[in-house]
Amino acid sequence: MNPGCGYGGMLAIDVGDSANANRSMTRMQQEKVGYLAVSLGYFRTLFSSPGHSTSSKIPFEKRQGMGLSEGLVRLSIGLDNNNELTYERIQECLSELAII
């Protein structure tokens, strides 16, 4: 926690499949929740789908065994003075896409 910037943290959401992962990340970027990224090391909110980016070299069967589905979206919540608003925007995007 930074008094001037707010809290940050990690969040993982399984949205079912890679098509939903791509749609949800695109929509969240459009709604200014954060940015699509391969690396999650930045002070702003970033998201990626490790099943087809950083972990794509792991064989599919092994990823399944690890619980790393094609629909997993990892979010690195950046330093944000209004995490409640960020959470609401994530929910709105997933709801709009009929994922939740």
C-alpha positions in Angstrom: 0.0 0.0 0.0 1.2 3.4 -0.9 -0.7 6.3 0.7 -0.5 8.4 -2.4 -1.3 5.7 -4.9 -3.4 3.1 -3.2 -3.3 -0.7 -3.1 -2.2 -3.3 -5.6 -2.4 -7.1 -5.8 -2.9 -10.2 -7.9 -6.1 -11.7 -9.1 -6.8 -14.7 -11.3 -10.1 -15.4 -13.0 -10.9 -18.5 -15.0 -13.3 -17.4 -17.8 -13.6 -20.9 -19.3 -11.7 -20.9 -22.6 -9.2 -18.9 -24.7 -11.9 -17.1 -26.7 -13.5 -15.7 -23.5 -10.0 -14.9 -22.2 -9.2 -12.8 -25.3 -12.6 -11.2 -25.3 -12.5 -10.3 -21.6 -9.0 -8.8 -21.8 -9.9 -6.8 -24.9 -13.0 -5.5 -23.2 -11.3 -4.6 -20.0 -8.6 -2.7 -21.9 -11.4 -0.8 -23.8 -13.0 0.1 -20.5 -9.6 1.3 -19.2 -9.4 -1.3 -16.4 -5.7 -1.9 -17.5 -3.6 -3.1 -20.4 -3.0 -6.4 -22.1 0.5 -7.5 -21.4 2.9 -10.5 -21.5 4.7 -9.5 -18.3 2.8 -8.3 -15.2 5.6 -6.1 -13.9 4.3 -2.5 -14.1 2.7 0.0 -11.7 -0.6 0.1 -13.7 -3.1 -2.7 -13.9 -2.1 -5.3 -16.4 -3.6 -8.6 -17.5 -2.5 -11.7 -19.4 -3.7 -15.2 -20.3 -0.7 -17.4 -19.3 -2.1 -20.4 -21.1 -1.3 -18.8 -24.5 1.5 -16.5 -23.5 4.1 -17.1 -20.7 3.1 -20.7 -20.0 2.3 -21.7 -23.6 5.5 -23.8 -23.8 4.2 -26.2 -21.0 2.4 -29.1 -22.7 -1.4 -28.8 -22.6 -1.9 -31.9 -20.5 0.5 -30.7 -17.9 -1.2 -27.2 -17.8 -4.5 -29.0 -17.3 -3.0 -31.0 -14.4 -1.8 -27.7 -12.8 -5.2 -26.1 -13.1 -3.9 -23.6 -15.7 -6.8 -23.6 -18.1 -6.9 -21.9 -21.5 -9.4 -19.4 -20.0 -7.2 -18.3 -17.1 -6.7 -14.5 -17.0 -4.2 -13.2 -14.5 -4.5 -9.6 -13.4 -1.9 -7.6 -11.7 -3.9 -4.8 -10.1 -1.8 -1.7 -10.2 -1.4 1.1 -7.7 -4.9 2.4 -7.7 -6.7 4.8 -5.4 -10.0 3.2 -6.2 -9.9 -0.6 -6.3 -13.6 -0.8 -5.8 -14.1 1.0 -9.1 -11.6 -1.3 -10.8 -13.4 -4.3 -9.4 -16.8 -3.0 -10.6 -15.4 -2.4 -14.1 -14.0 -5.9 -14.3 -17.4 -7.3 -13.2 -19.2 -5.1 -15.8 -16.9 -6.3 -18.6 -17.4 -10.0 -17.7 -21.1 -9.5 -17.3 -21.4 -7.7 -20.6 -19.7 -10.6 -22.3 -22.0 -13.1 -20.5 -19.1 -14.7 -18.8 -20.6 -14.1 -15.3 
